[in-house]
Amino acid sequence: MIWSLIKVLMFVAAIAGLTFGAGMLMDTGGGIRIAAAGYEFTFGPLQAVIAALALMLLVWLILKLVGLIVATLRFLNGDETAISRYFDRNRERKGYQALAEGMMAIASGEGRIALARAAKAEKFLDKPELTTLLVAQAAEMAGDTKRATAAYKALLGDHGTRFVGIRGLMKQKLAEGDTATALKLAEKAFALKPKHTETQDVLLKLQAEHADWKGARTTLGAKLKSGDLPRDVYRRRDAVLALQEARVVMDEASPIDVREAAIEANKLSPDLIPAAAMAARSYILKNEKKNAVRVLKKAWEVMPHPDLAAAFAEIEPEESPAARVKRFKVLTGLRPDDPETKMLLAELNIAAEDFPSARRALGDLATSAPTGRSIALMAAIERGEGADETVVRGLLARALSAPRGPQWCCDKCQAIHAEWAPICENCGGFDTLSWRAPAAGMGSVDLVPLMMPKPEPTVIEPEEIDVEAIVRRAN
């Protein structure tokens, strides 16, 4: 309503301005005299302006007529589209102008304006590969998903625009959370353009989320061939994917290719702890104990880890605690100063009831680098050596509030995971988990009193304290 009123006022103002200008010209004295070929013409100011405008119109009509004559001559000379091109030239000019305005509107974030310009360009131009794409992007920006979907589907009909249409539909499905359909679309887009970096990344992420490890390894290989991935990073991530191929129940019924996949993963990246543990278990199932020991020793040299120790224990599951202490020297002698080695030796000696050796193995770890596990081990040693129960309870209280030590932490979002996984459950990062102490404040039990009401004090009788259970919990 207001816009209509403004247009009416502008029209009235224009008419008034023209009338005022015409009156001024009529009141102005003088004029223009033209003499040519014995003829003389005299024009007043207003007449001169009207004559100038008429002359400009005449020149424009002559140019148009000349253009039509030239197009007709070309048509007669065999150019069948010459006349149609002449009449379509103005439409194309308007169409390209609308197309340019639509692209500027998209760049400016004005979705509704872009959609209007896209509709105008679609009306004047016979170039669906341009106008349909502009309509799709403008409709998407304006929030009209149905129209955007229809436009992207229209792009599928032409081979030159098929990839753009599939990519647009894929992004829509990702936004909707339909990852199953998005995976199929990503596979089609990858088949059309296997070197497209964004498509590779999206497809790899979706394949990992849907546990298509074989397909993910193929995609990862394509990233290496296209030069988007360094070879060392490729080997590490390929090892992660190979490991996931092998993560099934490792028993006698497991096919040989599953066991070999675990071994392959370890060969690709010997420092990948889950791969080393699984490869060792694969060798154990084949009764190749020496190979299992070799794999675990190589991984322990890189980074001692409880999972490696557990796999090493499975090599001889029926041995006595004393025999186990002796056999584990193969591992503990590799990194004797590492905290994990010290705690492993302490646990083995506690199981063998050799508490003095356990104390020597643990050293001052419970005070110099206290963690829930090291303090709980010290409590078990104190109890085993007959210390006062007050000392044991004090150590257990410290163990409950001490840091838990190294855990599987995401390098991207710092989330803590109980077990290693190829994808972070919190942020979806691929191959971002590393074995380290969490960032300050992450996962600390010091936060428990802030989130839970303070419990009533209880008296713990000596016989109620299960030190071994606390050690297992801390581990």
Summary of the structure (lengths in Angstrom):
residues: 475
radius of gyration: 40.2
end to end distance: 74.8
largest distance: 138.8
contacts: 1392
relative contact order: 0.04
helix: 68%
strand: 5%
